[in-house]
Amino acid sequence: MRLKSIIAVGTVLTCSTLLWGCGNANMNHASQQKDTVQTESWSDPKRLEASHLEALERMEKDHIHRMVSLNASMDEDKVMTTLERSTQKLEEMRPLAEMLQHEGHPTLLQRIQEMAGDIQGSKQVVAEMKKLPQDGKIKIQSENSDSLHHISSFRDYHQYMQEKIQTLNKAKSATH
């Protein structure tokens, strides 16, 4: 009876150790695989650039969505804050973009520079709007909500704002 108990306990311990060892080996394998994937993405600049370009596009769409839902003359501070936030996010990505350019992948840096220029242009237009009399309001959101469906990038937004400010300026100079 005593021998059977020892064998039973030994068997349970052996099985437990084997199971624990297998589980641990799988966990180690999974973490090694994860590290390998991460290392591969860092060592593959083209993949890294593509993923950041995708992230940039998502960020742009998100910020554009916020801006077009605001009335530029009534909510100029919110528009400016959103534009500032966009600039900040672009600047956070710039060091990586410069590194990728150095490795022969300039697309991300070029895209960041284009977007930064468009954002800067929009900031200047919104600042100009502050100088105009409040009766010439530029209402970006419209009763017809789909009128802004064509604005999908900082460039589109900047062009839209410039057209609106030019129209306002012409109307202002015609009255004087």
C-alpha positions, 0 to 999 in steps of 0.5 A, a space after each residue: 500500500 505504501 509503495 502504491 502511494 509513493 508511485 501515485 505521488 511520484 506520477 502526479 509530481 512528474 505529470 505536473 512538472 511536465 505540464 508546467 514545463 510544456 506550458 512554460 516552454 510555450 510561453 517562452 516561445 510566444 514571447 520570443 516570437 513576439 520579440 522577433 516580430 517586433 525586431 523584424 518590424 524595426 529592422 524592416 524600414 519599409 514596413 515601419 514607414 508603411 505602418 506610420 503612414 497609416 497611423 498618420 492618415 488615421 490621425 489626420 482623418 480624426 482631427 479633420 472630423 473634429 475641425 469640420 464639426 466646429 464653426 470656425 468663427 465661433 469656435 476659433 480657439 477649439 479649431 486652433 487647439 485641434 490644429 496645435 494638437 495635430 502639429 504636436 503629433 506630427 512633431 512627435 513622429 518627425 525623429 522617426 521619419 528623419 531616421 527612416 529618410 536617412 535609411 533611404 525611406 523619405 516618404 514619411 518625412 515628406 508627408 509630415 512636412 506637407 501636412 505641417 505646411 497645410 496646418 500652418 496655412 490653416 492657422 494663419 487663415 483662422 488668425 485672419 478670421 479673428 481680424 474680420 468683423 463678426 458679421 462675416 462669419 464663416 460657418 464651416 459646418 452647414 445645414 447640409 451636413 454632406 457639403 463637407 464630405 470632400 474635406 478629408 485631409 489637412 490640404 482640403 481643409 486649408 483650401 476650403 478655409 482659404 476660399 472662404 476667407 477670400 470670399 469674405 475679404 471680397 465681400 468686405 472690400 465691396 462694402 467699403 
